[in-house]
């Protein structure tokens, strides 16, 4: 008799369903990982460039122009 005939859920039914779910989840995680790593690297590079440019701008605002005169 199977689980459908008796109306009961056996341990094997639960284990097979969990294996199926685990396989689906691992496939989805691998696909997301393949897209996530390059996207994360691109965001990190973009942030570094943005921080660099903002630092240059604030440095220009604060720097004093000193003229040296010879007597």
mmCIF file as Biopython writes it, N, C-alpha, C and O atoms, coordinates in Angstrom:
data_model
#
loop_
_atom_site.group_PDB
_atom_site.id
_atom_site.type_symbol
_atom_site.label_atom_id
_atom_site.label_alt_id
_atom_site.label_comp_id
_atom_site.label_asym_id
_atom_site.label_entity_id
_atom_site.label_seq_id
_atom_site.pdbx_PDB_ins_code
_atom_site.Cartn_x
_atom_site.Cartn_y
_atom_site.Cartn_z
_atom_site.occupancy
_atom_site.B_iso_or_equiv
_atom_site.auth_seq_id
_atom_site.auth_asym_id
_atom_site.pdbx_PDB_model_num
ATOM 1   N N  . UNK A ? 1  ? 0.837  -1.185 0.000   1.0 0.0 1  A 1 
ATOM 2   C CA . UNK A ? 1  ? 0.000  0.000  0.000   1.0 0.0 1  A 1 
ATOM 3   C C  . UNK A ? 1  ? 0.882  1.249  0.000   1.0 0.0 1  A 1 
ATOM 4   O O  . UNK A ? 1  ? 1.942  1.266  0.626   1.0 0.0 1  A 1 
ATOM 5   N N  . UNK A ? 2  ? 0.449  2.273  -0.690  1.0 0.0 2  A 1 
ATOM 6   C CA . UNK A ? 2  ? 1.191  3.532  -0.738  1.0 0.0 2  A 1 
ATOM 7   C C  . UNK A ? 2  ? 0.531  4.555  0.166   1.0 0.0 2  A 1 
ATOM 8   O O  . UNK A ? 2  ? -0.534 4.319  0.737   1.0 0.0 2  A 1 
ATOM 9   N N  . UNK A ? 3  ? 1.187  5.690  0.281   1.0 0.0 3  A 1 
ATOM 10  C CA . UNK A ? 3  ? 0.670  6.743  1.164   1.0 0.0 3  A 1 
ATOM 11  C C  . UNK A ? 3  ? -0.663 7.288  0.656   1.0 0.0 3  A 1 
ATOM 12  O O  . UNK A ? 3  ? -1.486 7.733  1.456   1.0 0.0 3  A 1 
ATOM 13  N N  . UNK A ? 4  ? -0.889 7.262  -0.631  1.0 0.0 4  A 1 
ATOM 14  C CA . UNK A ? 4  ? -2.132 7.787  -1.196  1.0 0.0 4  A 1 
ATOM 15  C C  . UNK A ? 4  ? -3.293 6.857  -0.871  1.0 0.0 4  A 1 
ATOM 16  O O  . UNK A ? 4  ? -4.399 7.318  -0.589  1.0 0.0 4  A 1 
ATOM 17  N N  . UNK A ? 5  ? -3.050 5.560  -0.908  1.0 0.0 5  A 1 
ATOM 18  C CA . UNK A ? 5  ? -4.120 4.585  -0.659  1.0 0.0 5  A 1 
ATOM 19  C C  . UNK A ? 5  ? -4.584 4.626  0.795   1.0 0.0 5  A 1 
ATOM 20  O O  . UNK A ? 5  ? -5.785 4.568  1.058   1.0 0.0 5  A 1 
ATOM 21  N N  . UNK A ? 6  ? -3.657 4.723  1.736   1.0 0.0 6  A 1 
ATOM 22  C CA . UNK A ? 6  ? -4.022 4.647  3.147   1.0 0.0 6  A 1 
ATOM 23  C C  . UNK A ? 6  ? -4.343 6.009  3.749   1.0 0.0 6  A 1 
ATOM 24  O O  . UNK A ? 6  ? -4.956 6.086  4.814   1.0 0.0 6  A 1 
ATOM 25  N N  . UNK A ? 7  ? -3.938 7.075  3.086   1.0 0.0 7  A 1 
ATOM 26  C CA . UNK A ? 7  ? -4.178 8.393  3.651   1.0 0.0 7  A 1 
ATOM 27  C C  . UNK A ? 7  ? -3.102 8.801  4.647   1.0 0.0 7  A 1 
ATOM 28  O O  . UNK A ? 7  ? -3.177 9.879  5.238   1.0 0.0 7  A 1 
ATOM 29  N N  . UNK A ? 8  ? -2.108 7.952  4.834   1.0 0.0 8  A 1 
ATOM 30  C CA . UNK A ? 8  ? -1.017 8.264  5.765   1.0 0.0 8  A 1 
ATOM 31  C C  . UNK A ? 8  ? 0.217  8.685  4.979   1.0 0.0 8  A 1 
ATOM 32  O O  . UNK A ? 8  ? 0.427  8.259  3.844   1.0 0.0 8  A 1 
ATOM 33  N N  . UNK A ? 9  ? 1.010  9.511  5.594   1.0 0.0 9  A 1 
ATOM 34  C CA . UNK A ? 9  ? 2.262  9.957  4.991   1.0 0.0 9  A 1 
ATOM 35  C C  . UNK A ? 9  ? 3.393  9.191  5.648   1.0 0.0 9  A 1 
ATOM 36  O O  . UNK A ? 9  ? 3.555  9.220  6.868   1.0 0.0 9  A 1 
ATOM 37  N N  . UNK A ? 10 ? 4.162  8.519  4.840   1.0 0.0 10 A 1 
ATOM 38  C CA . UNK A ? 10 ? 5.258  7.718  5.383   1.0 0.0 10 A 1 
ATOM 39  C C  . UNK A ? 10 ? 6.546  8.544  5.446   1.0 0.0 10 A 1 
ATOM 40  O O  . UNK A ? 10 ? 6.647  9.632  4.878   1.0 0.0 10 A 1 
ATOM 41  N N  . UNK A ? 11 ? 7.503  7.991  6.146   1.0 0.0 11 A 1 
ATOM 42  C CA . UNK A ? 11 ? 8.799  8.644  6.281   1.0 0.0 11 A 1 
ATOM 43  C C  . UNK A ? 11 ? 9.474  8.781  4.912   1.0 0.0 11 A 1 
ATOM 44  O O  . UNK A ? 11 ? 10.119 9.793  4.638   1.0 0.0 11 A 1 
ATOM 45  N N  . UNK A ? 12 ? 9.331  7.786  4.069   1.0 0.0 12 A 1 
ATOM 46  C CA . UNK A ? 12 ? 9.925  7.811  2.735   1.0 0.0 12 A 1 
ATOM 47  C C  . UNK A ? 12 ? 9.338  8.941  1.882   1.0 0.0 12 A 1 
ATOM 48  O O  . UNK A ? 12 ? 10.048 9.579  1.104   1.0 0.0 12 A 1 
ATOM 49  N N  . UNK A ? 13 ? 8.037  9.174  2.040   1.0 0.0 13 A 1 
ATOM 50  C CA . UNK A ? 13 ? 7.400  10.268 1.302   1.0 0.0 13 A 1 
ATOM 51  C C  . UNK A ? 13 ? 8.011  11.615 1.693   1.0 0.0 13 A 1 
ATOM 52  O O  . UNK A ? 13 ? 8.306  12.449 0.837   1.0 0.0 13 A 1 
ATOM 53  N N  . UNK A ? 14 ? 8.192  11.808 2.977   1.0 0.0 14 A 1 
ATOM 54  C CA . UNK A ? 14 ? 8.765  13.064 3.472   1.0 0.0 14 A 1 
ATOM 55  C C  . UNK A ? 14 ? 10.206 13.219 3.005   1.0 0.0 14 A 1 
ATOM 56  O O  . UNK A ? 14 ? 10.603 14.296 2.559   1.0 0.0 14 A 1 
ATOM 57  N N  . UNK A ? 15 ? 10.990 12.149 3.105   1.0 0.0 15 A 1 
ATOM 58  C CA . UNK A ? 15 ? 12.393 12.209 2.695   1.0 0.0 15 A 1 
ATOM 59  C C  . UNK A ? 15 ? 12.527 12.497 1.202   1.0 0.0 15 A 1 
ATOM 60  O O  . UNK A ? 15 ? 13.388 13.278 0.797   1.0 0.0 15 A 1 
ATOM 61  N N  . UNK A ? 16 ? 11.687 11.876 0.386   1.0 0.0 16 A 1 
ATOM 62  C CA . UNK A ? 16 ? 11.781 12.111 -1.057  1.0 0.0 16 A 1 
ATOM 63  C C  . UNK A ? 16 ? 11.395 13.549 -1.402  1.0 0.0 16 A 1 
ATOM 64  O O  . UNK A ? 16 ? 12.007 14.164 -2.275  1.0 0.0 16 A 1 
ATOM 65  N N  . UNK A ? 17 ? 10.399 14.075 -0.731  1.0 0.0 17 A 1 
ATOM 66  C CA . UNK A ? 17 ? 9.983  15.456 -0.988  1.0 0.0 17 A 1 
ATOM 67  C C  . UNK A ? 17 ? 11.066 16.438 -0.540  1.0 0.0 17 A 1 
ATOM 68  O O  . UNK A ? 17 ? 11.324 17.423 -1.231  1.0 0.0 17 A 1 
ATOM 69  N N  . UNK A ? 18 ? 11.694 16.187 0.590   1.0 0.0 18 A 1 
ATOM 70  C CA . UNK A ? 18 ? 12.769 17.063 1.062   1.0 0.0 18 A 1 
ATOM 71  C C  . UNK A ? 18 ? 13.968 17.024 0.121   1.0 0.0 18 A 1 
ATOM 72  O O  . UNK A ? 18 ? 14.588 18.059 -0.127  1.0 0.0 18 A 1 
ATOM 73  N N  . UNK A ? 19 ? 14.306 15.846 -0.409  1.0 0.0 19 A 1 
ATOM 74  C CA . UNK A ? 19 ? 15.400 15.736 -1.383  1.0 0.0 19 A 1 
ATOM 75  C C  . UNK A ? 19 ? 15.067 16.535 -2.636  1.0 0.0 19 A 1 
ATOM 76  O O  . UNK A ? 19 ? 15.938 17.192 -3.206  1.0 0.0 19 A 1 
ATOM 77  N N  . UNK A ? 20 ? 13.823 16.481 -3.062  1.0 0.0 20 A 1 
ATOM 78  C CA . UNK A ? 20 ? 13.400 17.227 -4.248  1.0 0.0 20 A 1 
ATOM 79  C C  . UNK A ? 20 ? 13.517 18.733 -4.001  1.0 0.0 20 A 1 
ATOM 80  O O  . UNK A ? 20 ? 14.014 19.464 -4.858  1.0 0.0 20 A 1 
ATOM 81  N N  . UNK A ? 21 ? 13.071 19.191 -2.856  1.0 0.0 21 A 1 
ATOM 82  C CA . UNK A ? 21 ? 13.143 20.618 -2.521  1.0 0.0 21 A 1 
ATOM 83  C C  . UNK A ? 21 ? 14.595 21.065 -2.413  1.0 0.0 21 A 1 
ATOM 84  O O  . UNK A ? 21 ? 14.952 22.142 -2.890  1.0 0.0 21 A 1 
ATOM 85  N N  . UNK A ? 22 ? 15.436 20.237 -1.786  1.0 0.0 22 A 1 
ATOM 86  C CA . UNK A ? 22 ? 16.848 20.573 -1.628  1.0 0.0 22 A 1 
ATOM 87  C C  . UNK A ? 22 ? 17.529 20.700 -2.985  1.0 0.0 22 A 1 
ATOM 88  O O  . UNK A ? 22 ? 18.338 21.606 -3.190  1.0 0.0 22 A 1 
ATOM 89  N N  . UNK A ? 23 ? 17.212 19.811 -3.903  1.0 0.0 23 A 1 
ATOM 90  C CA . UNK A ? 23 ? 17.789 19.881 -5.247  1.0 0.0 23 A 1 
ATOM 91  C C  . UNK A ? 23 ? 17.382 21.148 -5.970  1.0 0.0 23 A 1 
ATOM 92  O O  . UNK A ? 23 ? 18.207 21.780 -6.630  1.0 0.0 23 A 1 
ATOM 93  N N  . UNK A ? 24 ? 16.127 21.522 -5.854  1.0 0.0 24 A 1 
ATOM 94  C CA . UNK A ? 24 ? 15.643 22.751 -6.492  1.0 0.0 24 A 1 
ATOM 95  C C  . UNK A ? 24 ? 16.318 23.978 -5.888  1.0 0.0 24 A 1 
ATOM 96  O O  . UNK A ? 24 ? 16.702 24.896 -6.613  1.0 0.0 24 A 1 
ATOM 97  N N  . UNK A ? 25 ? 16.464 23.996 -4.576  1.0 0.0 25 A 1 
ATOM 98  C CA . UNK A ? 25 ? 17.075 25.140 -3.900  1.0 0.0 25 A 1 
ATOM 99  C C  . UNK A ? 25 ? 18.549 25.265 -4.250  1.0 0.0 25 A 1 
ATOM 100 O O  . UNK A ? 25 ? 19.042 26.378 -4.431  1.0 0.0 25 A 1 
ATOM 101 N N  . UNK A ? 26 ? 19.262 24.153 -4.350  1.0 0.0 26 A 1 
ATOM 102 C CA . UNK A ? 26 ? 20.682 24.206 -4.700  1.0 0.0 26 A 1 
ATOM 103 C C  . UNK A ? 26 ? 20.868 24.726 -6.121  1.0 0.0 26 A 1 
ATOM 104 O O  . UNK A ? 26 ? 21.807 25.478 -6.384  1.0 0.0 26 A 1 
ATOM 105 N N  . UNK A ? 27 ? 20.006 24.346 -7.019  1.0 0.0 27 A 1 
ATOM 106 C CA . UNK A ? 27 ? 20.088 24.840 -8.393  1.0 0.0 27 A 1 
ATOM 107 C C  . UNK A ? 27 ? 19.856 26.336 -8.461  1.0 0.0 27 A 1 
ATOM 108 O O  . UNK A ? 27 ? 20.556 27.045 -9.185  1.0 0.0 27 A 1 
ATOM 109 N N  . UNK A ? 28 ? 18.885 26.815 -7.719  1.0 0.0 28 A 1 
ATOM 110 C CA . UNK A ? 28 ? 18.597 28.250 -7.706  1.0 0.0 28 A 1 
ATOM 111 C C  . UNK A ? 28 ? 19.732 29.032 -7.054  1.0 0.0 28 A 1 
ATOM 112 O O  . UNK A ? 28 ? 20.073 30.123 -7.512  1.0 0.0 28 A 1 
ATOM 113 N N  . UNK A ? 29 ? 20.319 28.491 -5.996  1.0 0.0 29 A 1 
ATOM 114 C CA . UNK A ? 29 ? 21.421 29.173 -5.316  1.0 0.0 29 A 1 
ATOM 115 C C  . UNK A ? 29 ? 22.640 29.263 -6.222  1.0 0.0 29 A 1 
ATOM 116 O O  . UNK A ? 29 ? 23.324 30.286 -6.239  1.0 0.0 29 A 1 
ATOM 117 N N  . UNK A ? 30 ? 22.915 28.215 -6.966  1.0 0.0 30 A 1 
ATOM 118 C CA . UNK A ? 30 ? 24.062 28.238 -7.882  1.0 0.0 30 A 1 
ATOM 119 C C  . UNK A ? 30 ? 23.857 29.280 -8.975  1.0 0.0 30 A 1 
ATOM 120 O O  . UNK A ? 30 ? 24.799 29.983 -9.343  1.0 0.0 30 A 1 
ATOM 121 N N  . UNK A ? 31 ? 22.667 29.384 -9.486  1.0 0.0 31 A 1 
ATOM 122 C CA . UNK A ? 31 ? 22.370 30.381 -10.511 1.0 0.0 31 A 1 
ATOM 123 C C  . UNK A ? 31 ? 22.507 31.798 -9.976  1.0 0.0 31 A 1 
ATOM 124 O O  . UNK A ? 31 ? 23.030 32.674 -10.665 1.0 0.0 31 A 1 
ATOM 125 N N  . UNK A ? 32 ? 22.047 32.026 -8.767  1.0 0.0 32 A 1 
ATOM 126 C CA . UNK A ? 32 ? 22.154 33.356 -8.160  1.0 0.0 32 A 1 
ATOM 127 C C  . UNK A ? 32 ? 23.608 33.693 -7.859  1.0 0.0 32 A 1 
ATOM 128 O O  . UNK A ? 32 ? 24.015 34.847 -7.989  1.0 0.0 32 A 1 
ATOM 129 N N  . UNK A ? 33 ? 24.390 32.704 -7.461  1.0 0.0 33 A 1 
ATOM 130 C CA . UNK A ? 33 ? 25.796 32.931 -7.145  1.0 0.0 33 A 1 
ATOM 131 C C  . UNK A ? 33 ? 26.554 33.348 -8.400  1.0 0.0 33 A 1 
ATOM 132 O O  . UNK A ? 33 ? 27.428 34.212 -8.336  1.0 0.0 33 A 1 
ATOM 133 N N  . UNK A ? 34 ? 26.226 32.739 -9.544  1.0 0.0 34 A 1 
ATOM 134 C CA . UNK A ? 34 ? 26.903 33.073 -10.789 1.0 0.0 34 A 1 
ATOM 135 C C  . UNK A ? 34 ? 26.641 34.508 -11.211 1.0 0.0 34 A 1 
ATOM 136 O O  . UNK A ? 34 ? 27.493 35.119 -11.857 1.0 0.0 34 A 1 
ATOM 137 N N  . UNK A ? 35 ? 25.506 35.053 -10.871 1.0 0.0 35 A 1 
ATOM 138 C CA . UNK A ? 35 ? 25.179 36.429 -11.217 1.0 0.0 35 A 1 
ATOM 139 C C  . UNK A ? 35 ? 25.647 37.383 -10.118 1.0 0.0 35 A 1 
ATOM 140 O O  . UNK A ? 35 ? 26.064 38.503 -10.416 1.0 0.0 35 A 1 
ATOM 141 N N  . UNK A ? 36 ? 25.588 36.966 -8.875  1.0 0.0 36 A 1 
ATOM 142 C CA . UNK A ? 36 ? 25.867 37.846 -7.744  1.0 0.0 36 A 1 
ATOM 143 C C  . UNK A ? 36 ? 27.315 38.265 -7.601  1.0 0.0 36 A 1 
ATOM 144 O O  . UNK A ? 36 ? 27.577 39.404 -7.214  1.0 0.0 36 A 1 
ATOM 145 N N  . UNK A ? 37 ? 28.262 37.397 -7.896  1.0 0.0 37 A 1 
ATOM 146 C CA . UNK A ? 37 ? 29.676 37.723 -7.704  1.0 0.0 37 A 1 
ATOM 147 C C  . UNK A ? 37 ? 30.115 38.845 -8.644  1.0 0.0 37 A 1 
ATOM 148 O O  . UNK A ? 37 ? 30.691 39.822 -8.165  1.0 0.0 37 A 1 
ATOM 149 N N  . UNK A ? 38 ? 29.877 38.763 -9.940  1.0 0.0 38 A 1 
ATOM 150 C CA . UNK A ? 38 ? 30.287 39.890 -10.799 1.0 0.0 38 A 1 
ATOM 151 C C  . UNK A ? 38 ? 29.529 41.185 -10.483 1.0 0.0 38 A 1 
ATOM 152 O O  . UNK A ? 38 ? 30.095 42.275 -10.563 1.0 0.0 38 A 1 
ATOM 153 N N  . UNK A ? 39 ? 28.271 41.060 -10.131 1.0 0.0 39 A 1 
ATOM 154 C CA . UNK A ? 39 ? 27.495 42.254 -9.789  1.0 0.0 39 A 1 
ATOM 155 C C  . UNK A ? 39 ? 28.051 42.908 -8.531  1.0 0.0 39 A 1 
ATOM 156 O O  . UNK A ? 39 ? 28.156 44.133 -8.469  1.0 0.0 39 A 1 
ATOM 157 N N  . UNK A ? 40 ? 28.403 42.120 -7.538  1.0 0.0 40 A 1 
ATOM 158 C CA . UNK A ? 40 ? 28.997 42.671 -6.313  1.0 0.0 40 A 1 
ATOM 159 C C  . UNK A ? 40 ? 30.338 43.330 -6.577  1.0 0.0 40 A 1 
ATOM 160 O O  . UNK A ? 40 ? 30.640 44.371 -5.994  1.0 0.0 40 A 1 
ATOM 161 N N  . UNK A ? 41 ? 31.145 42.742 -7.443  1.0 0.0 41 A 1 
ATOM 162 C CA . UNK A ? 41 ? 32.437 43.336 -7.786  1.0 0.0 41 A 1 
ATOM 163 C C  . UNK A ? 41 ? 32.246 44.665 -8.511  1.0 0.0 41 A 1 
ATOM 164 O O  . UNK A ? 41 ? 32.975 45.623 -8.252  1.0 0.0 41 A 1 
ATOM 165 N N  . UNK A ? 42 ? 31.279 44.729 -9.406  1.0 0.0 42 A 1 
ATOM 166 C CA . UNK A ? 42 ? 31.010 45.968 -10.131 1.0 0.0 42 A 1 
ATOM 167 C C  . UNK A ? 42 ? 30.546 47.070 -9.185  1.0 0.0 42 A 1 
ATOM 168 O O  . UNK A ? 42 ? 30.953 48.222 -9.331  1.0 0.0 42 A 1 
ATOM 169 N N  . UNK A ? 43 ? 29.706 46.729 -8.227  1.0 0.0 43 A 1 
ATOM 170 C CA . UNK A ? 43 ? 29.242 47.720 -7.249  1.0 0.0 43 A 1 
ATOM 171 C C  . UNK A ? 43 ? 30.402 48.204 -6.394  1.0 0.0 43 A 1 
ATOM 172 O O  . UNK A ? 43 ? 30.485 49.394 -6.093  1.0 0.0 43 A 1 
ATOM 173 N N  . UNK A ? 44 ? 31.304 47.304 -5.995  1.0 0.0 44 A 1 
ATOM 174 C CA . UNK A ? 44 ? 32.456 47.691 -5.179  1.0 0.0 44 A 1 
ATOM 175 C C  . UNK A ? 44 ? 33.370 48.647 -5.943  1.0 0.0 44 A 1 
ATOM 176 O O  . UNK A ? 44 ? 33.834 49.636 -5.377  1.0 0.0 44 A 1 
ATOM 177 N N  . UNK A ? 45 ? 33.631 48.369 -7.207  1.0 0.0 45 A 1 
ATOM 178 C CA . UNK A ? 45 ? 34.474 49.252 -8.017  1.0 0.0 45 A 1 
ATOM 179 C C  . UNK A ? 45 ? 33.803 50.606 -8.188  1.0 0.0 45 A 1 
ATOM 180 O O  . UNK A ? 45 ? 34.462 51.641 -8.090  1.0 0.0 45 A 1 
ATOM 181 N N  . UNK A ? 46 ? 32.510 50.610 -8.441  1.0 0.0 46 A 1 
ATOM 182 C CA . UNK A ? 46 ? 31.777 51.865 -8.590  1.0 0.0 46 A 1 
ATOM 183 C C  . UNK A ? 46 ? 31.844 52.701 -7.320  1.0 0.0 46 A 1 
ATOM 184 O O  . UNK A ? 46 ? 32.023 53.916 -7.390  1.0 0.0 46 A 1 
ATOM 185 N N  . UNK A ? 47 ? 31.703 52.069 -6.167  1.0 0.0 47 A 1 
ATOM 186 C CA . UNK A ? 47 ? 31.797 52.801 -4.900  1.0 0.0 47 A 1 
ATOM 187 C C  . UNK A ? 47 ? 33.192 53.380 -4.695  1.0 0.0 47 A 1 
ATOM 188 O O  . UNK A ? 47 ? 33.327 54.517 -4.240  1.0 0.0 47 A 1 
ATOM 189 N N  . UNK A ? 48 ? 34.223 52.620 -5.021  1.0 0.0 48 A 1 
ATOM 190 C CA . UNK A ? 48 ? 35.587 53.129 -4.869  1.0 0.0 48 A 1 
ATOM 191 C C  . UNK A ? 48 ? 35.831 54.341 -5.764  1.0 0.0 48 A 1 
ATOM 192 O O  . UNK A ? 48 ? 36.446 55.313 -5.327  1.0 0.0 48 A 1 
ATOM 193 N N  . UNK A ? 49 ? 35.360 54.298 -7.005  1.0 0.0 49 A 1 
ATOM 194 C CA . UNK A ? 49 ? 35.520 55.436 -7.912  1.0 0.0 49 A 1 
ATOM 195 C C  . UNK A ? 49 ? 34.753 56.641 -7.390  1.0 0.0 49 A 1 
ATOM 196 O O  . UNK A ? 49 ? 35.260 57.762 -7.427  1.0 0.0 49 A 1 
ATOM 197 N N  . UNK A ? 50 ? 33.552 56.425 -6.911  1.0 0.0 50 A 1 
ATOM 198 C CA . UNK A ? 50 ? 32.744 57.521 -6.372  1.0 0.0 50 A 1 
ATOM 199 C C  . UNK A ? 50 ? 33.408 58.164 -5.158  1.0 0.0 50 A 1 
ATOM 200 O O  . UNK A ? 50 ? 33.447 59.389 -5.046  1.0 0.0 50 A 1 
ATOM 201 N N  . UNK A ? 51 ? 33.925 57.348 -4.259  1.0 0.0 51 A 1 
ATOM 202 C CA . UNK A ? 51 ? 34.600 57.874 -3.069  1.0 0.0 51 A 1 
ATOM 203 C C  . UNK A ? 51 ? 35.857 58.646 -3.469  1.0 0.0 51 A 1 
ATOM 204 O O  . UNK A ? 51 ? 36.143 59.700 -2.901  1.0 0.0 51 A 1 
ATOM 205 N N  . UNK A ? 52 ? 36.599 58.133 -4.432  1.0 0.0 52 A 1 
ATOM 206 C CA . UNK A ? 52 ? 37.797 58.813 -4.898  1.0 0.0 52 A 1 
ATOM 207 C C  . UNK A ? 52 ? 37.455 60.193 -5.468  1.0 0.0 52 A 1 
ATOM 208 O O  . UNK A ? 52 ? 38.101 61.188 -5.140  1.0 0.0 52 A 1 
ATOM 209 N N  . UNK A ? 53 ? 36.432 60.238 -6.326  1.0 0.0 53 A 1 
ATOM 210 C CA . UNK A ? 53 ? 36.057 61.508 -6.938  1.0 0.0 53 A 1 
ATOM 211 C C  . UNK A ? 53 ? 35.537 62.504 -5.908  1.0 0.0 53 A 1 
ATOM 212 O O  . UNK A ? 53 ? 35.818 63.698 -6.010  1.0 0.0 53 A 1 
ATOM 213 N N  . UNK A ? 54 ? 34.789 62.036 -4.927  1.0 0.0 54 A 1 
ATOM 214 C CA . UNK A ? 54 ? 34.302 62.940 -3.881  1.0 0.0 54 A 1 
ATOM 215 C C  . UNK A ? 54 ? 35.456 63.474 -3.035  1.0 0.0 54 A 1 
ATOM 216 O O  . UNK A ? 54 ? 35.436 64.631 -2.616  1.0 0.0 54 A 1 
ATOM 217 N N  . UNK A ? 55 ? 36.445 62.648 -2.787  1.0 0.0 55 A 1 
ATOM 218 C CA . UNK A ? 55 ? 37.612 63.085 -2.027  1.0 0.0 55 A 1 
ATOM 219 C C  . UNK A ? 55 ? 38.419 64.125 -2.779  1.0 0.0 55 A 1 
ATOM 220 O O  . UNK A ? 55 ? 38.923 65.073 -2.176  1.0 0.0 55 A 1 
ATOM 221 N N  . UNK A ? 56 ? 38.548 63.961 -4.081  1.0 0.0 56 A 1 
ATOM 222 C CA . UNK A ? 56 ? 39.265 64.964 -4.886  1.0 0.0 56 A 1 
ATOM 223 C C  . UNK A ? 56 ? 38.536 66.287 -4.851  1.0 0.0 56 A 1 
ATOM 224 O O  . UNK A ? 56 ? 39.161 67.343 -4.745  1.0 0.0 56 A 1 
ATOM 225 N N  . UNK A ? 57 ? 37.228 66.240 -4.938  1.0 0.0 57 A 1 
ATOM 226 C CA . UNK A ? 57 ? 36.438 67.475 -4.953  1.0 0.0 57 A 1 
ATOM 227 C C  . UNK A ? 57 ? 36.565 68.217 -3.629  1.0 0.0 57 A 1 
ATOM 228 O O  . UNK A ? 57 ? 36.757 69.432 -3.611  1.0 0.0 57 A 1 
ATOM 229 N N  . UNK A ? 58 ? 36.458 67.486 -2.522  1.0 0.0 58 A 1 
ATOM 230 C CA . UNK A ? 58 ? 36.550 68.160 -1.223  1.0 0.0 58 A 1 
ATOM 231 C C  . UNK A ? 58 ? 37.972 68.662 -0.981  1.0 0.0 58 A 1 
ATOM 232 O O  . UNK A ? 58 ? 38.155 69.664 -0.289  1.0 0.0 58 A 1 
ATOM 233 N N  . UNK A ? 59 ? 38.974 67.994 -1.530  1.0 0.0 59 A 1 
ATOM 234 C CA . UNK A ? 59 ? 40.349 68.461 -1.398  1.0 0.0 59 A 1 
ATOM 235 C C  . UNK A ? 59 ? 40.567 69.758 -2.139  1.0 0.0 59 A 1 
ATOM 236 O O  . UNK A ? 59 ? 41.325 70.611 -1.678  1.0 0.0 59 A 1 
ATOM 237 N N  . UNK A ? 60 ? 39.919 69.926 -3.279  1.0 0.0 60 A 1 
ATOM 238 C CA . UNK A ? 60 ? 40.046 71.170 -4.032  1.0 0.0 60 A 1 
ATOM 239 C C  . UNK A ? 60 ? 39.353 72.319 -3.311  1.0 0.0 60 A 1 
ATOM 240 O O  . UNK A ? 60 ? 39.812 73.459 -3.372  1.0 0.0 60 A 1 
ATOM 241 N N  . UNK A ? 61 ? 38.267 72.027 -2.640  1.0 0.0 61 A 1 
ATOM 242 C CA . UNK A ? 61 ? 37.549 73.072 -1.913  1.0 0.0 61 A 1 
ATOM 243 C C  . UNK A ? 61 ? 38.363 73.589 -0.733  1.0 0.0 61 A 1 
ATOM 244 O O  . UNK A ? 61 ? 38.369 74.788 -0.455  1.0 0.0 61 A 1 
ATOM 245 N N  . UNK A ? 62 ? 39.040 72.693 -0.049  1.0 0.0 62 A 1 
ATOM 246 C CA . UNK A ? 62 ? 39.750 73.069 1.177   1.0 0.0 62 A 1 
ATOM 247 C C  . UNK A ? 62 ? 41.171 73.580 0.933   1.0 0.0 62 A 1 
ATOM 248 O O  . UNK A ? 62 ? 41.728 74.264 1.793   1.0 0.0 62 A 1 
ATOM 249 N N  . UNK A ? 63 ? 41.758 73.272 -0.195  1.0 0.0 63 A 1 
ATOM 250 C CA . UNK A ? 63 ? 43.153 73.650 -0.400  1.0 0.0 63 A 1 
ATOM 251 C C  . UNK A ? 63 ? 43.263 75.150 -0.622  1.0 0.0 63 A 1 
ATOM 252 O O  . UNK A ? 63 ? 42.444 75.766 -1.305  1.0 0.0 63 A 1 
ATOM 253 N N  . UNK A ? 64 ? 44.266 75.696 -0.040  1.0 0.0 64 A 1 
ATOM 254 C CA . UNK A ? 64 ? 44.497 77.127 -0.158  1.0 0.0 64 A 1 
ATOM 255 C C  . UNK A ? 64 ? 45.495 77.379 -1.283  1.0 0.0 64 A 1 
ATOM 256 O O  . UNK A ? 64 ? 46.433 76.608 -1.486  1.0 0.0 64 A 1 
ATOM 257 N N  . UNK A ? 65 ? 45.280 78.451 -1.995  1.0 0.0 65 A 1 
ATOM 258 C CA . UNK A ? 65 ? 46.212 78.863 -3.035  1.0 0.0 65 A 1 
ATOM 259 C C  . UNK A ? 65 ? 47.153 79.865 -2.401  1.0 0.0 65 A 1 
ATOM 260 O O  . UNK A ? 65 ? 46.742 80.948 -1.983  1.0 0.0 65 A 1 
ATOM 261 N N  . UNK A ? 66 ? 48.401 79.498 -2.335  1.0 0.0 66 A 1 
ATOM 262 C CA . UNK A ? 66 ? 49.380 80.369 -1.687  1.0 0.0 66 A 1 
ATOM 263 C C  . UNK A ? 66 ? 50.275 80.946 -2.763  1.0 0.0 66 A 1 
ATOM 264 O O  . UNK A ? 66 ? 50.914 80.215 -3.520  1.0 0.0 66 A 1 
ATOM 265 N N  . UNK A ? 67 ? 50.313 82.244 -2.820  1.0 0.0 67 A 1 
ATOM 266 C CA . UNK A ? 67 ? 51.175 82.920 -3.769  1.0 0.0 67 A 1 
ATOM 267 C C  . UNK A ? 67 ? 52.429 83.344 -3.032  1.0 0.0 67 A 1 
ATOM 268 O O  . UNK A ? 67 ? 52.353 83.952 -1.964  1.0 0.0 67 A 1 
ATOM 269 N N  . UNK A ? 68 ? 53.562 83.028 -3.590  1.0 0.0 68 A 1 
ATOM 270 C CA . UNK A ? 68 ? 54.827 83.394 -2.988  1.0 0.0 68 A 1 
ATOM 271 C C  . UNK A ? 68 ? 55.377 84.591 -3.757  1.0 0.0 68 A 1 
ATOM 272 O O  . UNK A ? 68 ? 55.517 84.555 -4.979  1.0 0.0 68 A 1 
ATOM 273 N N  . UNK A ? 69 ? 55.679 85.630 -3.025  1.0 0.0 69 A 1 
ATOM 274 C CA . UNK A ? 69 ? 56.206 86.860 -3.637  1.0 0.0 69 A 1 
ATOM 275 C C  . UNK A ? 69 ? 57.664 87.011 -3.248  1.0 0.0 69 A 1 
ATOM 276 O O  . UNK A ? 69 ? 58.047 86.784 -2.100  1.0 0.0 69 A 1 
ATOM 277 N N  . UNK A ? 70 ? 58.440 87.384 -4.191  1.0 0.0 70 A 1 
ATOM 278 C CA . UNK A ? 70 ? 59.837 87.664 -3.893  1.0 0.0 70 A 1 
ATOM 279 C C  . UNK A ? 70 ? 60.008 89.160 -3.754  1.0 0.0 70 A 1 
ATOM 280 O O  . UNK A ? 70 ? 59.462 89.943 -4.531  1.0 0.0 70 A 1 
ATOM 281 N N  . UNK A ? 71 ? 60.762 89.534 -2.768  1.0 0.0 71 A 1 
ATOM 282 C CA . UNK A ? 71 ? 61.005 90.957 -2.540  1.0 0.0 71 A 1 
ATOM 283 C C  . UNK A ? 71 ? 62.220 91.439 -3.235  1.0 0.0 71 A 1 
ATOM 284 O O  . UNK A ? 71 ? 62.559 92.618 -3.139  1.0 0.0 71 A 1 
#
